[in-house]
């Protein structure tokens, strides 16, 4: 669908999205970076682009989620999300072993 949208409309839409990214930063989200998903990635997810964010708190997460849903992003692009609080390596191992963390 995205590639059927005229180039000028795509450029204008992406400019608005990038402006919105600035707004999410002001709401407490830090954009760690964007990346292209490399073709030779083992067990590669079938997505082209990646974005990594660090959020100040749950409110920033919810602001980000709301922004992308309201922006119409998913009308053009498939998107998956993953989120959770930062845990230690020890907590990861305990969770992997079925223990409470």
N, C-alpha and C positions, 0 to 999 in steps of 0.2 A: 504494500500500500504506500509506504513512504516514498518509494522511487517514482510513484505516479504523481506525486504532488509537484507542481512546478517549482523549479529551482529557486526563484525569488521568494516564494512562500516558505520553502524549507529554510532558506537563509534567515528570513524574518522570524520564523518560529524558533530556530536555534538561538538566535540573538536574545529573544525573550527568555528562553530557558536559562541561558548563561547569566542574564540579569537576575533571574530568580535564584540561581545558585549563590549569587552574592547576598541575597536576602536570607538564605538559609545559613550562611556564614554568620550573619549578624544575629541570628536566632540561637547561635551556640553550636553550629556544626563546623567542623574543620575538614575541608577537602584534603585528604592525604594525597590523592592523585588519580588520574585516569590512566588506563593502559589498554592496549590492543591485545586481545587474547591470542597468543601465538599458536599457529597451526600444529606445532610439534609438542604441545603440552601433553604430558601423559594424562590419560583419563579426562581429556579436555571437555569442558562444558560447551554446549553448542551456542555460545554467545560470542559476539565480536568484541564488545567493549566491556571494560570493568571500571568501576569507580569505587574507591575506598574512602570512607568517611570516619571521622572520630567525632562522637557527639558528647557534648557537655553533660547532658542529662536526658531523661526520658522525654521531657517536653520538646527538646530539640529534635529528637527522633520523630516524634509525632508531627512536628511542624514540617519536617522533611517529607514524611510520608504523605501528608495532606497536600503539600505543594505539588508533588509529582502526580498525584491522582487528579487534582484539579486542573493541572496544566494540559491534560489530554495526552500526556506522554504515552500511555499504554494504548491509545488509539492508533499510534504509529509503530510502536516498538514492543517486542516481548521483553518482559523484565522479571527477574527473580530477585528476591531480597533475602538477606540473612542478617541476623542481628542478635546480640546478646551482650551481657556484661563481661568485662575482661576478667579472666581467671588465671591462676598460676598453673605452671606445668604440673605441680603436685595435685592440684584440684582436678585437672584434666585426667590424670592417671586414675585418681580415685573414682571419678565419674565413669571412666571406661571400665573399671572393675565393678561397677554397680553400687558403689558406695556413695553416701551423701557427701556433698561438698559444702 
